[in-house]
Amino acid sequence: MDPAIIKELIEKGLPGSRAVVDGDGRHFEAVVVCDAFAGKRLVQQHQMVYRTLAGQMHDDAVHALSLRTYTCEQWDARGTSVSPS
């Protein structure tokens, strides 16, 4: 599966989110920034992302996904010039 498709599914499933996805077609890494993560535990944030990819995870189109999740405030506090968009 193309990382661009994973990005699109995440951003569509989590309105207002921004994602950067890289991978080799089965193993992926994603950084996802979304204000909907506010007040959620890390495991809950990851579950929210996994739900956007449920069909692909179930069909084994995505074998593994490494996640880093942030609220917009957390992302901005990192002071990085790289935008996950």
WOWOVEN-V606881 format. One record per residue. N is the residue number from 1. PHI is phi in whole degrees, -180 to 180 (999 if undefined). Layout:
n-><N;N>
phi-><PHI;PHI>
This chain:
n-><1;2;3;4;5;6;7;8;9;10;11;12;13;14;15;16;17;18;19;20;21;22;23;24;25;26;27;28;29;30;31;32;33;34;35;36;37;38;39;40;41;42;43;44;45;46;47;48;49;50;51;52;53;54;55;56;57;58;59;60;61;62;63;64;65;66;67;68;69;70;71;72;73;74;75;76;77;78;79;80;81;82;83;84;85>
phi-><999;-77;-56;-64;-70;-60;-57;-62;-64;-64;-67;-73;-76;-123;-53;87;-83;-127;-136;-123;-129;-133;176;-106;110;-134;-114;-131;-124;-138;-111;-126;-115;-158;-67;-65;-77;-57;80;-99;-71;-55;-63;-68;-61;-66;-62;-61;-68;-59;-62;-69;-116;-52;-63;-72;-70;-67;-82;67;-68;-113;-82;-147;-138;-95;-119;-129;-120;-145;-79;-61;-63;-63;-64;-63;-67;-67;68;-84;-91;-88;-100;-80;-139>
